Amino acid sequence: MLRSVLDANVYVGAIIQPAGTPGRLVERFLRQADFELVLSPAIVDEVLRALGYRKVRRLLRGADAQLWFEDLVVLADVVADRELSGVCEDPDDDKYLAAALEGRASHVVTGDRRFLALGEHAGVEIVTPRAFLDLLGA
């Protein structure tokens, strides 16, 4: 079974637009368990921070983003934070690769073009939500 790390932008996109590609990807995890989700404490912190941004909260129309994400955390494999730096153009993205390596994930899923440009690191493929859904046979 595929193991994957999802970037914060995927979670934000999923809760704002559940019918969109990120939303369908999270739904596949929740309803069909088509892949295993890997998280780290640093990723959990970043996602909760992103879900708390004023512009995101306005788009949620009353949805409890923190509760929604906590449900995902309970079902995920939460691995220890691992030190990794200098790999990604944006140092904030290194945490996703670190979690993938620590959690033996095959993919990091992101909508960030600069992160996607890396393509692969140490056997971990960096793909779009659409590409990952295609891998799952969506």
Solvent accessible surface area in square Angstrom, and as a share of the most:
residue,aa,sasa,rsa
1,M,157,0.70
2,L,53,0.26
3,R,38,0.14
4,S,0,0.00
5,V,0,0.00
6,L,1,0.01
7,D,7,0.04
8,A,7,0.06
9,N,61,0.32
10,V,1,0.01
11,Y,0,0.00
12,V,24,0.14
13,G,23,0.22
14,A,4,0.03
15,I,20,0.10
16,I,43,0.22
17,Q,117,0.52
18,P,92,0.58
19,A,84,0.65
20,G,17,0.17
21,T,32,0.19
22,P,31,0.19
23,G,6,0.05
24,R,97,0.35
25,L,0,0.00
26,V,5,0.03
27,E,75,0.34
28,R,39,0.14
29,F,18,0.07
30,L,52,0.26
31,R,176,0.64
32,Q,111,0.49
33,A,59,0.46
34,D,41,0.21
35,F,2,0.01
36,E,66,0.30
37,L,3,0.01
38,V,0,0.00
39,L,0,0.00
40,S,3,0.02
41,P,60,0.38
42,A,30,0.23
43,I,0,0.00
44,V,25,0.14
45,D,82,0.43
46,E,33,0.15
47,V,0,0.00
48,L,56,0.28
49,R,133,0.48
50,A,11,0.09
51,L,7,0.03
52,G,33,0.32
53,Y,107,0.41
54,R,172,0.63
55,K,131,0.55
56,V,8,0.05
57,R,131,0.48
58,R,169,0.62
59,L,85,0.42
60,L,15,0.07
61,R,194,0.71
62,G,79,0.76
63,A,49,0.38
64,D,86,0.44
65,A,8,0.07
66,Q,101,0.45
67,L,103,0.51
68,W,58,0.20
69,F,0,0.00
70,E,71,0.32
71,D,78,0.41
72,L,1,0.01
73,V,34,0.20
74,V,123,0.70
75,L,104,0.52
76,A,17,0.13
77,D,58,0.30
78,V,69,0.40
79,V,22,0.13
80,A,67,0.52
81,D,80,0.42
82,R,112,0.41
83,E,157,0.70
84,L,44,0.22
85,S,85,0.55
86,G,74,0.71
87,V,38,0.22
88,C,13,0.08
89,E,129,0.58
90,D,35,0.18
91,P,103,0.65
92,D,87,0.45
93,D,10,0.05
94,D,4,0.02
95,K,42,0.18
96,Y,0,0.00
97,L,0,0.00
98,A,3,0.02
99,A,2,0.01
100,A,0,0.00
101,L,42,0.21
102,E,68,0.31
103,G,0,0.00
104,R,183,0.67
105,A,7,0.05
106,S,39,0.25
107,H,9,0.04
108,V,0,0.00
109,V,0,0.00
110,T,0,0.00
111,G,45,0.43
112,D,37,0.19
113,R,209,0.76
114,R,125,0.45
115,F,3,0.01
116,L,40,0.20
117,A,89,0.69
118,L,65,0.32
119,G,33,0.32
120,E,86,0.39
121,H,49,0.22
122,A,71,0.55
123,G,57,0.55
124,V,4,0.03
125,E,84,0.38
126,I,9,0.04
127,V,22,0.12
128,T,50,0.29
129,P,13,0.08
130,R,101,0.37
131,A,39,0.30
132,F,0,0.00
133,L,1,0.01
134,D,83,0.43
135,L,97,0.48
136,L,29,0.14
137,G,61,0.58
138,A,68,0.53
